[in-house]
Amino acid sequence: MKNCILIFSLICLMSLSHKGFAQDSSDASVQLADNYLERSPLYDYGDLQLNNTFTIPDYETKTNKLKISGTIYESDGVTPAKDVILYIDQADEHGDFDLREDNDKRYVHHRGWIKTNADGQYTFYTFIPGNDRRYNQLQQLFPIIKEPSKPEYEIGSFLFDDDPLLSKLCRKRMAKKGDPSRILKPVKKDGVFVVQKDIVLNSTNSNTK
């Protein structure tokens, strides 16, 4: 009789555990948006509490550390833009994208998000990416902007002035298009490359200062 009671108790415990596991799994799946796999990575910050400063993964282990900061302005070029999300991702120091997977979605490991403060300011602590000479890949940071109550949009990648693959022809083309400010010119201070990058928002696109 005691054995029967013990077996019955174990069955009940297993049933409850399974039910709890199923509930947890169900809750986890509900947290993922219906368009999770297709949507921009800008929205994949999960439980992170965004503020105006972010440190890219592996920052401490990189040789060419980079601090990129600036102000994001409204389209008038004067008013600081509050609560704008700026997302960037990049290749590693060898020019390769460290691709990983979460919930069946691939993502770039070296990425980050900020949300501007009341003064429109932001700062990323990251590193200067490398070139992938196999594909003539420039050193680039790839930004996406999300203004409050507006869809996200990409802006021109941030380039580096001393990039050996950034040819004179590329520079001339950017100058003709009016966006030479995409080229960053970091200065090394106390072991860290520092550069300022201001962004002016536009209803259909963004310009940089």
C-alpha positions as CSV (number, residue, x, y, z in Angstrom):
1,M,0.0,0.0,0.0
2,K,2.8,2.3,0.9
3,N,4.5,1.6,-2.4
4,C,1.3,2.5,-4.3
5,I,1.0,5.8,-2.4
6,L,4.7,6.6,-3.2
7,I,4.3,5.8,-6.9
8,F,1.1,7.9,-7.1
9,S,3.0,10.8,-5.4
10,L,5.8,10.6,-7.9
11,I,3.4,10.6,-10.8
12,C,1.7,13.7,-9.5
13,L,5.1,15.4,-9.0
14,M,6.2,14.6,-12.6
15,S,2.9,15.8,-13.9
16,L,3.1,19.1,-12.1
17,S,6.7,19.5,-13.2
18,H,5.8,18.9,-16.8
19,K,2.9,21.3,-16.6
20,G,5.2,23.9,-15.1
21,F,7.8,23.4,-17.9
22,A,5.1,23.6,-20.6
23,Q,3.8,26.8,-19.0
24,D,7.3,28.3,-18.9
25,S,7.9,27.3,-22.5
26,S,4.6,28.8,-23.6
27,D,5.4,32.0,-21.7
28,A,8.8,32.3,-23.4
29,S,7.3,31.8,-26.8
30,V,4.6,34.5,-26.2
31,Q,7.4,37.0,-25.4
32,L,8.7,36.7,-29.0
33,A,7.0,39.0,-31.5
34,D,5.3,37.5,-34.4
35,N,7.8,39.1,-36.8
36,Y,10.8,38.3,-34.6
37,L,12.7,36.5,-37.3
38,E,12.1,39.1,-40.0
39,R,12.3,42.4,-38.1
40,S,15.3,44.6,-37.9
41,P,17.9,43.7,-35.2
42,L,17.4,47.2,-33.8
43,Y,14.4,45.8,-31.9
44,D,16.2,42.8,-30.5
45,Y,17.6,44.4,-27.3
46,G,15.3,42.2,-25.2
47,D,15.3,43.2,-21.5
48,L,18.1,45.7,-21.8
49,Q,17.3,49.1,-20.2
50,L,18.5,51.4,-22.9
51,N,20.4,54.6,-22.0
52,N,22.7,56.9,-23.9
53,T,25.9,54.7,-23.3
54,F,26.7,51.2,-24.4
55,T,29.8,49.0,-24.4
56,I,30.1,46.6,-27.4
57,P,30.8,42.9,-26.4
58,D,34.5,42.0,-26.1
59,Y,35.5,45.7,-25.8
60,E,38.0,45.1,-23.0
61,T,39.9,42.4,-25.0
62,K,40.4,44.5,-28.2
63,T,43.6,46.4,-29.1
64,N,42.1,49.3,-31.1
65,K,39.5,50.4,-28.6
66,L,37.2,53.2,-29.9
67,K,35.0,55.7,-28.1
68,I,32.5,57.2,-30.5
69,S,30.1,59.8,-29.2
70,G,28.1,62.7,-30.4
71,T,24.7,64.4,-30.4
72,I,21.7,63.5,-32.5
73,Y,19.7,66.5,-33.6
74,E,16.3,67.1,-34.9
75,S,16.0,68.0,-38.6
76,D,16.7,71.7,-37.9
77,G,20.2,70.7,-36.9
78,V,19.9,72.6,-33.6
79,T,17.4,70.9,-31.3
80,P,18.7,67.8,-29.5
81,A,16.6,64.7,-30.4
82,K,15.5,62.9,-27.2
83,D,14.7,59.1,-27.0
84,V,16.2,58.2,-30.4
85,I,17.5,54.7,-30.6
86,L,20.8,54.2,-32.4
87,Y,21.8,50.6,-33.2
88,I,25.2,49.6,-34.6
89,D,26.9,46.4,-35.6
90,Q,30.3,45.6,-37.0
91,A,32.9,43.1,-38.0
92,D,35.6,42.0,-35.6
93,E,39.2,43.1,-35.8
94,H,39.9,40.6,-38.6
95,G,37.0,41.9,-40.8
96,D,34.8,38.9,-40.0
97,F,31.3,39.1,-38.7
98,D,30.9,36.9,-35.6
99,L,27.5,35.5,-36.3
100,R,25.6,33.8,-33.6
101,E,22.0,32.5,-33.1
102,D,19.3,33.1,-30.6
103,N,15.7,31.7,-30.8
104,D,16.5,30.5,-34.4
105,K,17.6,34.0,-35.4
106,R,21.1,34.8,-36.5
107,Y,22.7,38.0,-35.3
108,V,26.0,39.9,-35.3
109,H,27.7,39.4,-31.9
110,H,29.5,42.8,-32.0
111,R,26.5,45.1,-31.7
112,G,24.8,47.5,-29.4
113,W,22.0,50.0,-28.7
114,I,21.7,53.4,-27.2
115,K,18.8,55.7,-26.5
116,T,19.6,59.4,-26.5
117,N,19.1,61.5,-23.4
118,A,17.4,64.8,-23.1
119,D,20.4,66.5,-24.7
120,G,20.5,64.1,-27.6
121,Q,23.8,62.7,-26.6
122,Y,25.1,59.1,-27.1
123,T,28.4,57.2,-26.6
124,F,29.5,53.8,-27.8
125,Y,32.6,52.0,-26.4
126,T,33.6,49.7,-29.2
127,F,36.7,48.9,-31.3
128,I,37.9,49.7,-34.8
129,P,36.9,46.8,-37.1
130,G,39.3,45.1,-39.5
131,N,39.2,44.8,-43.3
132,D,38.2,41.6,-45.0
133,R,40.5,41.8,-48.0
134,R,38.9,38.7,-49.6
135,Y,35.9,40.8,-50.4
136,N,37.5,44.3,-50.3
137,Q,35.4,45.0,-47.2
138,L,36.0,48.4,-45.7
139,Q,36.3,49.1,-42.0
140,Q,32.7,50.0,-41.2
141,L,30.1,50.5,-38.4
142,F,26.6,49.9,-39.6
143,P,24.0,52.2,-38.0
144,I,20.2,52.0,-37.8
145,I,18.1,54.9,-36.5
146,K,14.7,54.7,-34.7
147,E,12.9,57.9,-33.9
148,P,9.9,57.9,-31.6
149,S,6.7,57.0,-33.4
150,K,8.5,56.5,-36.7
151,P,9.8,53.4,-38.5
152,E,13.4,52.5,-38.3
153,Y,15.8,53.3,-41.2
154,E,19.4,52.7,-42.1
155,I,21.9,55.6,-42.6
156,G,25.3,55.5,-44.3
157,S,27.9,53.3,-42.7
158,F,30.6,55.0,-40.7
159,L,34.0,54.7,-42.3
160,F,37.6,55.3,-41.1
161,D,40.0,57.8,-42.6
162,D,43.1,55.6,-42.3
163,D,41.4,52.5,-43.8
164,P,43.9,51.3,-46.5
165,L,41.0,50.1,-48.6
166,L,39.3,53.5,-48.6
167,S,40.5,54.7,-52.0
168,K,40.6,58.2,-53.4
169,L,37.8,57.3,-55.8
170,C,35.6,56.3,-52.9
171,R,36.3,59.6,-51.2
172,K,35.5,61.6,-54.3
173,R,32.2,59.8,-54.8
174,M,31.2,60.5,-51.2
175,A,32.2,64.1,-51.6
176,K,30.0,64.4,-54.6
177,K,27.1,62.9,-52.7
178,G,27.6,65.3,-49.9
179,D,28.4,62.8,-47.2
180,P,32.1,63.0,-46.6
181,S,31.4,63.2,-42.9
182,R,30.8,59.5,-42.9
183,I,34.6,59.2,-42.7
184,L,35.6,59.1,-39.0
185,K,39.0,60.5,-38.0
186,P,39.7,59.1,-34.5
187,V,42.5,60.5,-32.4
188,K,44.2,58.2,-29.8
189,K,44.0,59.5,-26.2
190,D,45.2,57.5,-23.2
191,G,45.2,54.3,-25.2
192,V,41.7,54.7,-26.7
193,F,40.8,56.1,-30.1
194,V,38.2,58.9,-29.7
195,V,36.0,60.5,-32.3
196,Q,32.8,62.6,-32.3
197,K,30.0,61.8,-34.7
198,D,26.9,64.1,-34.7
199,I,23.8,63.1,-36.6
200,V,21.0,65.3,-38.0
201,L,17.6,63.6,-38.4
202,N,15.4,63.9,-41.4
203,S,11.9,62.7,-42.0
204,T,13.0,60.5,-44.8
205,N,16.7,60.0,-44.2
206,S,19.6,61.2,-42.0
207,N,22.5,63.4,-42.6
208,T,25.7,63.6,-40.5
209,K,27.7,66.6,-39.3
